[in-house]
């Protein structure tokens, strides 16, 4: 416990943290004031496991039940508290040495994302059951940042506004010279909601592609149920094998999985697929600063093979592949609000998640969501939306059209209620009566 004790003494400068070690010995940190946050370590090796590599060790200790947060608080309270102090005080533990920084840089730059590994990495995360994702995503199953025009909005409202903003940036209201419907490629199509949105509002012919078999199956089921399977199709195919051309390309929440080594390949292929007067919109998580390595716990347990790009990495690759960047928007807190709501819904459906998997999986997912949330609240993560073109006259010379069209589209759809909200459960209605 001596090493963890030393770290916490240096770190905790606000509030009060009480740690009970496996032997019952109690350690207290901070000046006090406000709530007292209490945690318990359940075995002899837990403290050292956390202290020797806090970013990996804390997540593993919580996932394995070796770190327990005592009620009325939970792991979200603990992570936001610890990381809030770390972000203000310069981090946890010693700064990385030159050798470690070099190793981390090489690790993410040379991470392989070849076809066989790309498919395996995608299935590791997105191959979880559709029933599981239904328990916490919005009604349209959007598994990327929602756009909170007002932080008080529901997740369903914010996801509609996200789709409206993306469609506005793609200028889907424009028409082809021959009057034919726009042909649109959606790379990393998820469960099909965005592709169906494009068709519903603009009559686009959509091809969505993904490497997650059940996502593709479910998306095609949705298109069939909506009666648009002849216009909106989803295929289990690598984007590198798609044939064009397309009038528009959207990539939402997929670029994180490309891998830094493959950025030139990615932008060269999408340029090949896009018509000369087309528009592409890339929506991705990114880092606010310079290129760097990624969270090791997330890479091991949640998103193997992923890399969160710096703006410089993306734009440099686009320059090398002769794209012209026509609009950039950096979104800071939207994903924090999204992840907070996903976390709330996961907690509401704890029993169902444990039944589908087990307690360990439930704790792992909790840690993933709150770890990501704190990164958007006070650390280095943001979202980028980069609009790119091959011809500069493909978009107007001001961006006013984006604001007006996004507002128009947003007003067309009424946000549904979340059908798994406890207030809709029979037992909740009976209790209310």
N, C-alpha and C positions, 0 to 999 in steps of 0.2 A: 504493500500500500504506500510505501515511502515515496515512490516516483510519482504516482498519481496525486498523492497529497501535496507534493512540491509543485506540480503543475497547477492544481486547483487553487493553491494559495496565491500563485502569481496571476491567475486568470480572473478570479471572481472579485469584482470591485463594486458590485451593486447587489442589493437583495441579500437573500440568505439561502445557501444550499447546505443540506445536511445529508451526509453519506454514511450509511451503516455498513460496515464491512461484514464479511461472512462470519466472523467470530463475535459479532455483536458490538465491536468497538465503534464509537460514533465520532465522526469528524465534521466540524462546522466551518463554513466559509462565508465571507462577505460581511458587510457592516450591519445587515438587517434592514428592516423596512419592507412593507408589503407582505405578500404571501411567502411562506416558507416552503421551499421545494425539497422533498425528501426522496432519496433513492436508496436502494439496497442492492448489495452485491451478494450473490448466492453461493459463490465458491472461492476457494483460496486463490486461484489463478486469474480471476476476473479483472482485478485492479491492474495487474501487470499487462494483461492482454490489451486493455484499453490504453494504458499509458505509453506503451512502446510504439503504437501507431494509432493515435486517437481517431483519425477519420475512417480507418478500416475497423479498428477494434471496438469502438462504441456501437457501430451498427451490428457487428457480429455478436457482441455481448447481449444486446437487446433482443436480437432475433432468436438467439439460443436460450433466452430466459436467464442469463447470468446477470443482467442488469434489469432491475425492476423499479419502475417509478410508482411511488406510493400515492394512492388516492388522497385528495380529490384531483390531483394532477395526472397527466399522462405523458407519453413520450413526446408529443408535440410541444407541450409546455417546456419540457426539459431541453429539447433541441433548440427551440427558439431562444430560450434563456441563455444557454451556453454559447451558441453561435452569435447571438447578439453582442455578448461581451467580447467574444473572440474577434468579431469584425471591427469593434471599436478599439480594441487593444492591440491589434496587429497579428492576430492569428493564434493558433494553438500549437504549443511546442516550439522547437527551434526552427528558424528559417532553413530552407533546403540549401545544402551546399552545392557547389558548382557541379560536382560529379552527379549528384542526384538529379539536378535540373537537366543535365545533359541526357541522362538515362530516360527521364520522363519524356523529354522531347523526342528522342529516338523512338520510344515505345509508341507514342500516338502517331508519329509520322509514318512509321513502317508497319503499323497495324494492317494486317491483310484483310481485305474484304472481297476476296475472290468469290466467284459465283457459288461454289459449294458452301463456303463459310457464310456468305451473305444470307443464303436461305436458312441455314441452321440458326444464325443469330436472330433473324426475324421471328422464326417459329418459337424460339426460346421465350420470347415475351408475348408476341401477338397470338401465339397458338394456345394461350389459356382459354378456357371455355367462354363461349358467348354469354352464358348465364352469369359468370363472374363479372364481366365488364358491365352487364346490364345493372348490376347492383349499385354502381356509383357514377356512371356516365350520364349525360343528359339524355333526353328522349330520342335524339337523333344519333346518339353514340359517337359524338365528336371527341376524339382522343388527342386533342391538341389545345393550345391556349384559347380560352374564350376571350371575347373583347368586351370589357366592362365600360360602357359609356357612362355608367353610374355604378360605383361599387355596391350599391344596395340592390342592383338588379339580380334576378334569379340566374342560375347557370343556364337554364333554357333560353332566357332572353339574350344573355351574353353570347351564347353560341350562334344564335340567329344573327346577331350583329356582326360576329366574326365572318360568317359566310357572306353577308351583305358587303362587308368591306373588301373581301377578296374578289368577289364578282365585280365590284365597282372598279377595282384596279385592273381587272382583265378586260374592261370595256366590252362586256358581252352584249350590251345594247347596240353596238355597231353591227352593221350587216356586211356580208360578203358582196362584192360587186355584182355577182350573178343572182343574188337573192337567196342563195342556198343557206341552210342553217350552219352555224359554226361547228367545226369539228374540234373537240377538246380532249386533251389527254390529261388525266389526273394520276400523277405518279405517287404511289403509296396511298391508295384510295380508301384505306380503312374499311369501315362497314358500309360504305357507299353513300353516305348522307350528302356529301358535297357534290358528287356527280349527279345525284337525283335533284338537288337544288338547282344546279345549272340548267338541267332539262326543264324543270317545272317552271322556272321563271323566264327562260330564254329560248326554249326549244332546241338546245344544243344536242348534237350527237356526241355522246361521251364514251370514251374508253377509259376505264379505271384499271390500273395494274397494281398488283401486290404479290408478295412472296408468302403470304399467310393464307393457307388453304381455306380455313373456316371463314375468314373475313370475306374472301372472294365468293364463297358459297352463299353466305348470308346476304351479301350485297346483291347478288343475282336474284335471290329469293325476293328481296325488297323490290327490285326492278320489275320482276314478274308480277308481284302483287299490285304494283302501281300501274300495270298495263303498259309499261314503256320499255320492255325488254328488247324490243327491236331498235330502240334509240340509245339506250343506256346499257352498256355491257361491261362486265368485269372479268379480267383474265388473270390467271396465275402465271405470271410471266415476269422475267427480269426486264427492267426498262431498257436495258442494253440490247434486247432482242425485238423491241417494238419497231414497226415500220410506219413512216409518216406519209405525207406531211399532216400537221395539225395547225389550225388557226390560233389556238391558245393552248398553253400548258400551265397547269398548276401543280405545285409540289408543296404539300402541307405536312409538316412533321415527319418528313422522310429524309431530308438532307442530313440530319444528325447521324444517320446510319451509313452514309456513303463512305466515310473514312478519308482522312486528309490526303492520303496518297492517290486517291481516285478523283479528286476534284476536277482536274483537267479533263479526264475521261467523261465525267458526268456532264460538264457544260459543253463539251464538244458534241456529245451525243444529243443533248437536248437542242442545241443549235441546228444540228442536222435534221431533227424531227420537226422544227417549227417553220412555218411558211415565212417568206421574206418579210411580209408586213404584219407578222404575228406578235404576240405579247406573251411573256412568261412571268409568273409570279412565284417566287420561292419564299416560303414561310418556314422559319427554323428557329430553334433555340440557339443562342449564341452567347459568346462571352464579351463583356464590355471592354476588356483590355486586349493585350497582345496575345498571340497564340500560346497555348500551353497544354499541359496534360489534363486528363479528366479524372474525376473522382473514382478512386480505385474500387470502392465498395459497389458503386453503381455499375461499373464495368464488369465486375465479377458476378454479381447477383441479379442485376436487372436488365441492363442493356449491353451485353457483350459486343465488342467491336465498334461501339459508338464513339464519336468524337464531336464535341461542341465547338463550332468554328468561331474564330475571330472574324470581324468584318474584313480585315485585311486579307485573310486567307481566301475568302469567297471572292472578293472583288479582284484580287490578283489573278485568280484562276479564270474569271470571266474576261479579264483583259487579254489574257494569253489565248483565249479561244474566241476572241473578236466579238464578244457581246458588248452592247452599250447599256450601261446602267441608267435607267430613266427615272427611277423613284426609289427612295430608301426611307423606311420608317423604323425607328427603334422603339420597342414597346417594353416598358420597365416592370410595372407592377401587375399587369393583367394576369400573368400566369400564377402569381402568388395567390390572387383571389380564386382562380380556378382550382388550384391544388388544395387550398383551404376547404373548398366545398367538396371536392372529391374525398378528402380525408374525413369530413363530417359524415358523408354518406357511407363510407367504408365502416366507420364506427357504428352507425345505425344498423348495419347488416353484418356485424361481427359473427353471429351464430351461423348464418348462411355460408359465409366465407370459410369458417372453420369446418363446416360440414362438407363443403366442396373440396377443401384441401386439408389444412390442419392449423393448429395454433402457431406453429413456427412460421408458416407462410403468411398468416395474418399479421404477425408482428413485423415480418420482413417488408410487407407492403405498406404498413404504417410508416416504417422508418424511411422507406423510399419516398413517400409522398411528402412527409414533413421535411426531409432533407432537401428535396427539390424546392419546396416552398421557401425555406430560409435562404436559399441561394438567390431567389428572385426578390426577396424582401430587403436583404442587406448585404449580400455578397456580390458575386461577379456575373450573374446570369441575366440575360435579357432575351427578347425575341426580336428577330429581324424579319421584315417583309421587304424583299428586294424585287422590284419590277424591272425587267430587262427586255430589250428589243434588239432586232437586227437592223432596223431602219428607224431613224429618229423621228420621222413624221408619222410613226404608228400611233403616237399619243399626242394630245394637245400640249401646248407650250406652258400651260399652268396646270396645277393639280386640283383646281376647283371642281372639276368633274367628278373626282373621287368622293369628295364630301357630299355633293348633291345626290349622286347616284346611290351611295351607301345609305343615306337618310331615306331616300325613296324606297329602296328595297327593304329596309328595316321595317318601315310602316306597313308593308304588305302582309307580313306574317305575325299572327298573334302567338305569343309564347305559350306553349302547352304547360300543364301542370306535370310535375314528375310523378309518374304513376306508382312509384314505390315509396313516396312520402308517407311517413307513419300516419298522417291524418287521414289517409285513404284506406288504412287497414281496417277490417271489420272490428277487431278488438278495440281499436282506438275510437271508432264510432260508438261502440257499445259503452265504453268507459265514459265518453262524453255525455251519453244519454243518462 
